[in-house]
Amino acid sequence: MKIDKLVGDRFKEKPSDCVVDSHALMLRGGYMKGVANGIYSSYMPLRRITRKIENIIREEMDAIDGQEVQFPVVMPASLWQETGRYESIGSELLRFKDRNDIPMVLGMTHEEAAVQLVRDYGNSYSRYPFMIYQIQTKFRDEARPRAGLIRVREFTMKDAYSFHTSQEDLERYYQICYDAYNRIFARCGIPDVVTVKSDSGMMGGSISHEYMLLTPIGEDTLAICSACDYRANMEAAESIIENEMTGESAELTKVYTPNIHTIEEICDFLHTPLIESCKAVVYQKNMTDEYVVVFVRGDLDINETKLTNYLGEGVHPAVITGDCGLHAGYIGPVGLDSVKFTVLYDKSLQNTHNLSCGANEDEYHFTGLKISRDVGDVDYLDLAKIIEGGICPQCGKPAIRISRGIEVGNIFQLGTKYTKSMEMQYLDSEGNLQYPIMGCYGIGVGRLAASVCEAHHDDYGPIWPMSIAPWHVELCCLRADDAETKAVADGLYQSMLDAKVEVLYDDRNIRPGFMFSDADLLGIPVRVIVSPRNLKEGVCEVVTRDKEISEKIPVEQVLDRVQAIICERLK
């Protein structure tokens, strides 16, 4: 293809609303254009990249006996009502009614559709195991789409669903998919992706892993142990705090603390560290607005995912009114009505004494709090976020470091959550009805493309791996107004086309700097430069976008050299 026919503009200026490099480079390079918040149209370069990613995914899924299917984007709400997710999922699920007033949804995930497709087929144990997958458009009404293709509302995703007659068989296949995912990411150019334990969230199931590209711009927070191989998403990482009561336990004493509302202010007032305080964090349940008061050591934060999982429903930060019975800024565990409010205690308060806390009275706090003495026996729960330097749940060493990452894929062991709720059953070998056990495996195609760009770029543009690059070669004709130069470049272009080389030809009569700037933004791995100066020596320049290769090659050998580079980098 010739670049002067390529739809989409490339420009130098960084868009002001871009917070990550991949977003800015893809807009500047003519890969996509915004349509609405979190919704984009793709130009040809991005479509060629995503098609190659999809083909890699297909090859790896087919190699592990996956069967490609396609589910609908629009589904009747009745499918989601069977599993209860129509009511339990919030506004991320787009609901609407068709012209016949029938409730419908736009698919944000397709577990219900997968079960509906195969629940009649999978009626006998002899038909198991099997896996179906699709590559399909989805819509999730994200509250805060950001970072271009990394978090969007409309997206293309590969999701696969496997069905099994035993947990052992699911675990066997789960490992097969785990390995296939590692191959997919390596082939796409990010072999250093790591897996972390994760929270299953709305998907359900007991075991799940996320594939993370470690990068400072990642939206996920990860807990990684530097002493062992433990890795987990912050949402799923257990927080382990070891307290030791030293000295004598002081008496519980009420202290006048006027105009003090935050835990930092009370600790400054009392001249005590945060770890010697008991902090109240207040939420309300989404369904009932019932207040939930969580007590945690003052230096820690609540992990809302853990709290949601414990309660079995979503929460939001509380609005504390004057008549609710809570005193904002002065809430403490002593005397708090545990019947009127849901009151929870984090494990960080276990085995502590001499803490400061609210006195449940305006402008007063307690000092000397010892929960076992002043409140009684309470259940301690893991509700806090793990911290930098925290204790590793696996090896027990204080070696946790907090990193950031982009989730590029996920796998779940779903169990029978969907097959039970949708009454999918099969007859086992003894004639008994059983529920199949499911696994689920997802990869966001656009997010993967953006993640590769994040991992492979410089200040001038992307550096696409050969396996997913929009074209393998960019042929640059400098001085297209020079007859000899144009003739040689045209001949090379035709020879590459005849050899089935993926080539983009720039024969515009423009300044070299402008041409090379465009070439950098397109990030094509191999660049062949034809110029009058080089032709005086009978050569062309062959350079790679990553600067590893820069050679002058005789014109008659250019095609062979280009093909050799392509073959080497596609291995």
C-alpha positions as CSV (number, residue, x, y, z in Angstrom):
1,M,0.0,0.0,0.0
2,K,1.1,3.6,-0.6
3,I,1.0,5.9,2.3
4,D,-0.6,8.8,0.4
5,K,-3.7,6.6,0.2
6,L,-3.7,5.8,3.9
7,V,-6.7,7.3,5.6
8,G,-5.9,9.1,8.9
9,D,-3.6,12.0,9.8
10,R,-0.4,11.9,11.7
11,F,0.7,14.9,13.8
12,K,3.4,16.1,16.0
13,E,1.6,17.7,19.0
14,K,0.6,15.5,22.0
15,P,-3.1,15.7,22.7
16,S,-3.7,17.5,26.0
17,D,-6.1,14.9,27.4
18,C,-3.7,11.9,27.1
19,V,-2.3,10.5,30.4
20,V,-0.3,7.6,29.0
21,D,2.1,7.3,26.1
22,S,0.2,4.6,24.1
23,H,-2.9,6.8,24.0
24,A,-1.0,9.8,22.7
25,L,1.0,7.9,20.2
26,M,-2.0,6.1,18.8
27,L,-3.9,9.3,18.3
28,R,-0.9,11.1,16.8
29,G,-0.1,8.2,14.5
30,G,-3.5,7.9,12.9
31,Y,-4.4,4.6,14.6
32,M,-7.8,5.6,16.0
33,K,-10.1,8.5,16.6
34,G,-12.3,9.3,19.6
35,V,-16.1,9.0,19.1
36,A,-17.3,9.4,22.7
37,N,-15.8,9.0,26.2
38,G,-14.2,5.5,26.1
39,I,-15.3,4.7,22.6
40,Y,-13.0,4.8,19.5
41,S,-13.0,4.2,15.8
42,S,-10.0,2.4,14.4
43,Y,-8.0,3.3,11.3
44,M,-6.3,0.7,9.1
45,P,-3.0,0.5,11.0
46,L,-4.7,-0.4,14.2
47,R,-7.1,-2.9,12.5
48,R,-4.1,-4.6,11.0
49,I,-2.4,-4.9,14.4
50,T,-5.5,-6.2,16.1
51,R,-6.2,-8.7,13.3
52,K,-2.8,-10.1,13.8
53,I,-3.3,-10.3,17.6
54,E,-6.6,-12.1,17.0
55,N,-5.0,-14.6,14.6
56,I,-2.3,-15.4,17.2
57,I,-5.1,-15.9,19.8
58,R,-7.0,-18.1,17.4
59,E,-4.0,-20.3,16.6
60,E,-3.3,-20.8,20.3
61,M,-6.9,-21.5,21.2
62,D,-7.3,-23.9,18.3
63,A,-4.2,-25.7,19.4
64,I,-5.7,-26.6,22.8
65,D,-9.0,-27.8,21.2
66,G,-10.9,-24.6,21.4
67,Q,-13.9,-24.2,19.0
68,E,-14.6,-20.7,17.8
69,V,-18.3,-19.6,18.2
70,Q,-20.0,-16.2,18.3
71,F,-22.4,-15.0,20.9
72,P,-24.7,-12.0,20.4
73,V,-23.8,-8.5,21.5
74,V,-27.5,-7.9,22.5
75,M,-29.1,-10.4,24.9
76,P,-32.5,-10.7,26.6
77,A,-32.4,-9.7,30.2
78,S,-34.0,-13.0,31.0
79,L,-30.7,-14.8,30.5
80,W,-29.0,-12.6,33.1
81,Q,-32.0,-12.9,35.4
82,E,-31.4,-16.7,35.5
83,T,-28.0,-16.1,37.2
84,G,-29.1,-13.1,39.3
85,R,-26.5,-10.9,37.6
86,Y,-29.2,-8.7,36.0
87,E,-29.9,-7.4,39.5
88,S,-26.5,-7.7,41.2
89,I,-24.4,-5.9,38.6
90,G,-24.5,-2.1,38.8
91,S,-24.7,0.5,36.1
92,E,-21.7,-1.0,34.2
93,L,-24.3,-3.3,32.6
94,L,-26.2,-1.3,30.0
95,R,-29.9,-2.2,30.2
96,F,-32.6,-1.1,27.7
97,K,-35.9,-2.3,26.2
98,D,-36.6,-3.2,22.6
99,R,-39.7,-2.0,20.6
100,N,-41.7,-4.8,22.2
101,D,-40.9,-3.5,25.7
102,I,-38.7,-6.6,26.4
103,P,-35.8,-5.9,28.7
104,M,-32.4,-6.4,27.0
105,V,-28.7,-5.9,27.8
106,L,-25.5,-5.2,25.9
107,G,-23.1,-7.9,26.6
108,M,-20.2,-6.9,28.9
109,T,-19.3,-10.6,29.4
110,H,-20.8,-13.8,28.0
111,E,-21.0,-16.6,30.7
112,E,-24.8,-16.7,30.4
113,A,-24.7,-16.8,26.6
114,A,-22.1,-19.6,26.7
115,V,-24.2,-21.8,29.0
116,Q,-27.3,-21.1,26.9
117,L,-25.5,-22.2,23.8
118,V,-24.4,-25.6,25.1
119,R,-26.8,-26.6,27.9
120,D,-28.8,-28.8,25.6
121,Y,-25.8,-30.2,23.8
122,G,-23.9,-31.0,27.1
123,N,-26.5,-33.6,28.4
124,S,-24.1,-36.6,28.6
125,Y,-20.8,-37.1,30.3
126,S,-19.4,-38.6,27.0
127,R,-19.4,-35.1,25.5
128,Y,-17.0,-33.6,28.0
129,P,-14.6,-31.8,28.3
130,F,-14.9,-29.1,25.6
131,M,-14.0,-25.5,25.2
132,I,-15.7,-22.8,23.1
133,Y,-14.4,-19.3,22.5
134,Q,-15.3,-16.1,20.6
135,I,-13.6,-12.8,19.7
136,Q,-16.4,-10.3,20.0
137,T,-17.4,-6.7,20.7
138,K,-18.5,-6.0,24.3
139,F,-19.8,-2.9,26.1
140,R,-19.1,-2.1,29.7
141,D,-20.4,1.3,30.9
142,E,-17.2,2.3,32.8
143,A,-17.6,5.2,35.2
144,R,-14.1,6.4,34.4
145,P,-12.7,5.3,31.1
146,R,-9.1,6.4,30.8
147,A,-5.7,5.9,29.0
148,G,-7.1,5.3,25.5
149,L,-7.5,1.6,24.8
150,I,-6.4,0.5,28.3
151,R,-9.8,1.2,29.9
152,V,-12.7,1.8,27.5
153,R,-16.4,1.3,27.3
154,E,-16.6,-0.6,24.0
155,F,-14.0,-3.1,23.3
156,T,-13.1,-6.4,21.5
157,M,-12.3,-9.4,23.7
158,K,-11.5,-13.0,23.3
159,D,-13.4,-15.0,25.9
160,A,-13.3,-18.7,26.2
161,Y,-15.4,-21.1,28.3
162,S,-14.5,-24.7,29.2
163,F,-16.8,-27.3,30.6
164,H,-15.8,-30.3,32.7
165,T,-17.1,-33.2,34.7
166,S,-14.6,-32.9,37.6
167,Q,-12.6,-30.3,39.4
168,E,-9.5,-32.3,38.6
169,D,-10.2,-32.1,34.9
170,L,-10.8,-28.3,35.2
171,E,-7.5,-27.9,36.9
172,R,-5.7,-29.9,34.2
173,Y,-7.2,-27.7,31.5
174,Y,-6.7,-24.6,33.5
175,Q,-2.9,-25.2,33.4
176,I,-3.1,-25.8,29.6
177,C,-4.8,-22.5,29.1
178,Y,-2.3,-20.9,31.6
179,D,0.5,-22.0,29.3
180,A,-1.3,-21.0,26.1
181,Y,-1.7,-17.5,27.5
182,N,2.1,-17.3,28.2
183,R,2.7,-18.2,24.5
184,I,0.2,-15.6,23.3
185,F,1.8,-12.8,25.2
186,A,5.3,-13.9,24.2
187,R,4.3,-14.0,20.5
188,C,2.7,-10.6,20.7
189,G,5.9,-9.1,22.1
190,I,5.5,-8.9,25.9
191,P,7.0,-12.2,27.2
192,D,7.7,-10.5,30.6
193,V,4.0,-10.5,31.6
194,V,3.6,-11.9,35.1
195,T,0.6,-13.7,36.6
196,V,-0.9,-12.6,39.9
197,K,-3.6,-14.1,42.1
198,S,-6.8,-12.0,41.7
199,D,-10.3,-11.4,43.0
200,S,-13.0,-13.1,40.9
201,G,-15.4,-10.2,41.4
202,M,-18.6,-10.4,39.5
203,M,-17.4,-13.5,37.6
204,G,-17.6,-15.7,40.7
205,G,-15.5,-18.8,41.2
206,S,-12.8,-19.7,43.7
207,I,-9.5,-19.4,41.8
208,S,-8.5,-16.7,39.4
209,H,-5.3,-15.3,37.9
210,E,-4.6,-12.1,36.0
211,Y,-1.8,-11.6,33.5
212,M,-0.1,-8.3,34.3
213,L,2.3,-6.1,32.3
214,L,4.3,-4.3,35.0
215,T,4.4,-0.6,34.2
216,P,4.2,2.6,36.3
217,I,1.1,3.7,34.3
218,G,-0.8,0.6,35.1
219,E,-4.2,1.0,36.7
220,D,-4.0,-2.1,38.9
221,T,-2.0,-2.2,42.1
222,L,0.0,-5.4,42.7
223,A,1.6,-6.9,45.8
224,I,4.9,-8.6,44.8
225,C,7.2,-10.4,47.2
226,S,10.9,-9.8,46.6
227,A,11.8,-12.9,48.7
228,C,9.7,-15.5,46.9
229,D,7.4,-15.9,43.9
230,Y,4.2,-14.5,45.6
231,R,2.3,-12.1,43.4
232,A,-1.3,-10.9,43.9
233,N,-3.6,-8.1,42.9
234,M,-4.0,-5.7,45.8
235,E,-7.7,-6.6,45.8
236,A,-6.9,-10.2,46.6
237,A,-3.7,-9.9,48.7
238,E,-4.0,-10.9,52.4
239,S,-2.8,-8.2,54.8
240,I,-0.8,-9.7,57.6
241,I,-0.1,-7.5,60.6
242,E,1.8,-8.7,63.6
243,N,1.2,-6.6,66.8
244,E,3.0,-7.0,70.1
245,M,1.6,-5.5,73.3
246,T,4.4,-4.0,75.2
247,G,4.2,-2.3,78.6
248,E,1.2,-2.0,80.8
249,S,-2.3,-1.5,79.5
250,A,-3.5,2.0,80.3
251,E,-7.0,2.8,81.5
252,L,-9.6,3.9,79.0
253,T,-9.7,7.7,79.4
254,K,-12.0,10.3,77.7
255,V,-10.1,13.3,76.3
256,Y,-11.5,16.6,75.2
257,T,-10.5,17.0,71.6
258,P,-12.2,20.1,70.1
259,N,-12.3,20.7,66.3
260,I,-10.5,17.5,65.5
261,H,-12.0,15.2,62.9
262,T,-9.3,13.1,61.1
263,I,-7.1,10.3,62.4
264,E,-4.0,12.4,61.6
265,E,-5.3,15.4,63.6
266,I,-6.0,13.3,66.7
267,C,-2.6,11.7,66.6
268,D,-0.9,15.1,66.2
269,F,-3.0,16.3,69.1
270,L,-2.0,13.4,71.3
271,H,1.6,13.2,70.0
272,T,1.2,9.5,69.2
273,P,2.0,7.6,66.0
274,L,-0.8,6.4,63.6
275,I,-0.1,2.8,64.5
276,E,-1.3,3.6,68.0
277,S,-4.8,4.6,66.9
278,C,-8.0,2.9,65.9
279,K,-9.6,4.5,62.8
280,A,-13.3,4.2,61.8
281,V,-14.1,4.0,58.1
282,V,-17.9,4.2,57.3
283,Y,-19.7,2.9,54.3
284,Q,-23.4,2.3,53.3
285,K,-24.7,-0.8,51.6
286,N,-25.8,-0.2,48.1
287,M,-29.0,-2.1,48.4
288,T,-30.3,-0.8,51.8
289,D,-28.1,2.2,52.7
290,E,-27.5,0.4,56.0
291,Y,-24.3,1.8,57.7
292,V,-21.2,-0.3,57.9
293,V,-18.5,0.8,60.3
294,V,-15.1,-0.8,59.9
295,F,-12.4,-0.3,62.4
296,V,-8.8,-0.6,61.3
297,R,-5.4,0.5,62.6
298,G,-4.8,4.2,61.9
299,D,-2.0,3.8,59.4
300,L,-3.9,1.4,57.1
301,D,-6.6,1.7,54.5
302,I,-9.7,-0.5,53.9
303,N,-9.7,-2.8,50.8
304,E,-13.2,-2.2,49.5
305,T,-13.1,-5.4,47.4
306,K,-12.5,-7.5,50.5
307,L,-15.3,-5.7,52.3
308,T,-17.7,-6.2,49.4
309,N,-16.9,-9.9,49.2
310,Y,-17.4,-10.3,53.0
311,L,-20.8,-8.5,52.9
312,G,-22.0,-10.1,49.7
313,E,-23.0,-6.8,48.2
314,G,-21.5,-3.5,47.1
315,V,-20.9,-0.5,49.3
316,H,-20.3,3.2,48.9
317,P,-18.7,5.9,51.1
318,A,-21.2,6.9,53.8
319,V,-23.1,10.1,54.0
320,I,-23.3,10.7,57.8
321,T,-26.4,12.6,58.7
322,G,-27.2,14.4,61.9
323,D,-29.8,11.8,63.0
324,C,-28.1,8.6,62.0
325,G,-26.5,8.1,65.4
326,L,-22.9,8.4,64.2
327,H,-20.7,11.3,65.1
328,A,-18.5,12.1,62.2
329,G,-14.8,12.4,63.2
330,Y,-15.5,10.9,66.7
331,I,-16.6,7.4,65.9
332,G,-15.2,4.6,68.1
333,P,-15.9,1.0,69.1
334,V,-16.7,1.6,72.8
335,G,-20.5,1.8,73.2
336,L,-21.3,1.7,69.5
337,D,-24.6,0.2,68.7
338,S,-23.8,-3.1,67.0
339,V,-27.4,-3.8,66.4
340,K,-28.2,-0.6,64.6
341,F,-25.0,-0.7,62.6
342,T,-22.9,-3.4,61.0
343,V,-19.6,-3.2,62.9
344,L,-16.5,-4.9,61.7
345,Y,-12.9,-5.1,63.0
346,D,-9.8,-5.6,60.8
347,K,-7.1,-8.0,61.9
348,S,-4.6,-5.1,62.3
349,L,-6.3,-4.4,65.7
350,Q,-5.8,-7.8,67.1
351,N,-3.4,-8.1,70.0
352,T,-3.3,-4.3,70.6
353,H,-3.8,-1.9,73.5
354,N,-3.3,1.7,74.4
355,L,-4.9,3.0,71.2
356,S,-6.7,6.3,70.7
357,C,-10.2,6.2,69.1
358,G,-13.4,8.2,68.9
359,A,-15.7,8.3,71.9
360,N,-18.9,8.5,70.0
361,E,-19.5,12.0,71.3
362,D,-18.7,15.2,69.6
363,E,-15.3,16.7,70.5
364,Y,-14.2,13.7,72.6
365,H,-11.8,10.8,72.0
366,F,-10.6,7.9,74.1
367,T,-7.1,7.0,74.9
368,G,-6.0,3.6,76.4
369,L,-8.3,1.5,74.2
370,K,-7.9,-2.2,74.6
371,I,-10.6,-3.9,72.5
372,S,-10.7,-7.2,74.4
373,R,-11.3,-5.3,77.6
374,D,-13.4,-2.3,76.5
375,V,-15.5,-3.9,73.8
376,G,-15.3,-7.6,74.4
377,D,-14.7,-10.6,72.1
378,V,-14.9,-9.6,68.5
379,D,-14.2,-11.3,65.2
380,Y,-11.2,-10.0,63.4
381,L,-11.3,-10.0,59.6
382,D,-8.9,-9.4,56.8
383,L,-10.2,-6.1,55.4
384,A,-7.1,-3.9,55.0
385,K,-4.9,-3.2,52.0
386,I,-1.5,-4.8,52.1
387,I,1.3,-2.3,52.4
388,E,4.8,-1.7,51.2
389,G,7.2,-3.7,53.3
390,G,4.3,-5.9,54.6
391,I,4.5,-9.5,55.5
392,C,4.3,-11.9,52.5
393,P,1.3,-14.3,52.9
394,Q,3.4,-17.1,51.2
395,C,6.9,-16.9,52.8
396,G,6.2,-14.9,55.9
397,K,8.9,-12.4,55.3
398,P,8.4,-8.6,55.4
399,A,9.3,-8.3,51.7
400,I,6.2,-7.0,50.0
401,R,6.7,-4.3,47.4
402,I,3.8,-2.5,45.7
403,S,3.9,-2.2,41.9
404,R,1.6,-1.1,39.2
405,G,0.4,-3.1,36.2
406,I,-1.9,-3.3,33.2
407,E,-4.2,-6.4,33.2
408,V,-3.8,-8.0,29.7
409,G,-5.7,-11.2,30.4
410,N,-7.4,-13.2,33.1
411,I,-8.4,-16.8,33.8
412,F,-11.0,-18.1,36.3
413,Q,-12.1,-21.3,37.7
414,L,-15.9,-20.6,37.8
415,G,-17.1,-23.9,39.3
416,T,-20.8,-24.5,38.9
417,K,-22.0,-20.9,39.6
418,Y,-23.5,-20.6,36.1
419,T,-24.4,-24.1,35.3
420,K,-26.4,-24.5,38.5
421,S,-28.3,-21.2,38.2
422,M,-29.1,-21.9,34.5
423,E,-30.0,-25.6,35.2
424,M,-27.4,-27.1,32.8
425,Q,-27.0,-30.7,33.7
426,Y,-25.6,-33.9,32.3
427,L,-26.0,-37.6,33.0
428,D,-22.9,-39.2,34.5
429,S,-21.7,-42.7,33.8
430,E,-24.0,-44.0,36.5
431,G,-27.1,-42.2,35.3
432,N,-27.1,-39.4,37.9
433,L,-27.7,-35.8,37.0
434,Q,-24.6,-33.5,37.6
435,Y,-23.7,-29.9,37.0
436,P,-20.8,-29.2,34.7
437,I,-17.8,-27.3,36.1
438,M,-16.7,-24.2,34.1
439,G,-13.5,-22.3,33.5
440,C,-13.3,-18.9,31.8
441,Y,-10.4,-17.3,30.0
442,G,-10.3,-13.7,28.7
443,I,-8.0,-11.4,26.7
444,G,-8.8,-7.8,25.7
445,V,-7.5,-7.4,22.1
446,G,-7.3,-3.5,22.0
447,R,-5.9,-3.4,25.5
448,L,-3.2,-5.9,24.5
449,A,-2.3,-3.7,21.5
450,A,-2.0,-0.6,23.7
451,S,0.0,-2.5,26.3
452,V,2.5,-3.6,23.7
453,C,2.8,0.0,22.7
454,E,3.4,1.0,26.3
455,A,6.2,-1.7,26.5
456,H,7.8,-0.9,23.2
457,H,8.0,2.8,22.3
458,D,10.4,5.8,22.4
459,D,9.7,9.5,22.3
460,Y,9.0,9.4,18.6
461,G,6.5,6.6,18.3
462,P,5.7,2.9,18.8
463,I,8.3,0.2,18.1
464,W,6.0,-2.7,17.0
465,P,7.2,-6.3,17.3
466,M,7.3,-8.0,13.9
467,S,4.5,-10.4,14.8
468,I,1.8,-7.7,15.2
469,A,3.3,-4.8,13.3
470,P,0.8,-3.1,10.8
471,W,3.3,-3.7,8.0
472,H,6.7,-5.4,8.1
473,V,8.6,-2.9,5.9
474,E,8.3,0.8,5.2
475,L,9.9,1.8,1.9
476,C,10.9,5.5,1.9
477,C,11.7,7.2,-1.4
478,L,13.6,10.4,-0.7
479,R,13.4,12.8,-3.6
480,A,10.6,11.2,-5.5
481,D,11.1,14.0,-8.0
482,D,14.4,12.4,-9.0
483,A,13.6,9.9,-11.8
484,E,16.4,7.4,-11.0
485,T,15.5,7.3,-7.3
486,K,11.8,6.9,-8.0
487,A,12.4,4.1,-10.5
488,V,14.6,2.1,-8.1
489,A,12.1,2.6,-5.3
490,D,9.2,1.6,-7.5
491,G,11.1,-1.5,-8.5
492,L,11.8,-2.5,-4.9
493,Y,8.1,-1.9,-4.0
494,Q,6.9,-4.2,-6.8
495,S,9.5,-6.9,-5.9
496,M,8.3,-6.8,-2.3
497,L,4.7,-7.1,-3.4
498,D,5.6,-10.0,-5.6
499,A,7.4,-11.7,-2.7
500,K,4.3,-11.2,-0.5
501,V,6.2,-8.8,1.8
502,E,3.9,-6.6,3.9
503,V,5.2,-3.2,2.7
504,L,4.0,0.4,3.1
505,Y,5.5,2.7,0.4
506,D,6.1,6.4,1.0
507,D,6.8,8.1,-2.3
508,R,5.5,11.5,-1.4
509,N,7.6,14.4,-2.5
510,I,8.1,15.8,1.0
511,R,11.0,16.7,3.3
512,P,13.0,13.7,4.7
513,G,12.4,14.9,8.3
514,F,8.6,14.9,7.8
515,M,8.7,11.4,6.1
516,F,10.8,9.9,8.9
517,S,8.6,11.5,11.6
518,D,5.6,9.7,10.0
519,A,7.6,6.5,9.8
520,D,8.4,6.7,13.5
521,L,4.8,7.1,14.4
522,L,3.8,4.1,12.4
523,G,6.5,2.1,14.1
524,I,7.1,-0.4,11.3
525,P,10.0,-2.7,12.2
526,V,12.1,-2.5,9.0
527,R,12.7,0.7,7.0
528,V,14.3,0.8,3.6
529,I,15.5,4.2,2.5
530,V,16.2,4.9,-1.2
531,S,18.0,8.2,-1.9
532,P,20.0,9.8,-4.6
533,R,23.1,9.9,-2.3
534,N,23.0,6.2,-1.6
535,L,22.3,5.2,-5.1
536,K,25.5,6.8,-6.2
537,E,27.1,3.9,-4.3
538,G,24.6,1.4,-5.6
539,V,23.1,0.8,-2.1
540,C,20.0,1.4,0.0
541,E,19.8,1.9,3.7
542,V,18.2,-0.9,5.7
543,V,17.4,0.1,9.3
544,T,15.2,-1.2,12.0
545,R,12.9,0.9,14.1
546,D,14.6,-0.4,17.3
547,K,18.0,0.8,16.0
548,E,19.5,-2.6,16.3
549,I,20.3,-2.8,12.6
550,S,21.6,0.0,10.3
551,E,23.2,-1.3,7.1
552,K,23.9,-0.2,3.6
553,I,22.8,-3.0,1.2
554,P,23.4,-3.3,-2.5
555,V,20.1,-2.6,-4.3
556,E,19.9,-6.1,-5.8
557,Q,20.3,-7.7,-2.3
558,V,17.7,-5.5,-0.4
559,L,14.8,-7.9,-0.8
560,D,16.8,-10.9,0.4
561,R,18.1,-8.9,3.4
562,V,14.6,-7.6,4.3
563,Q,13.1,-11.1,4.1
564,A,15.9,-12.5,6.3
565,I,15.3,-9.8,9.0
566,I,11.5,-10.6,8.9
567,C,12.0,-14.3,9.2
568,E,14.5,-13.9,12.0
569,R,12.1,-11.7,14.0
570,L,9.1,-13.8,13.4
571,K,10.7,-16.9,15.0
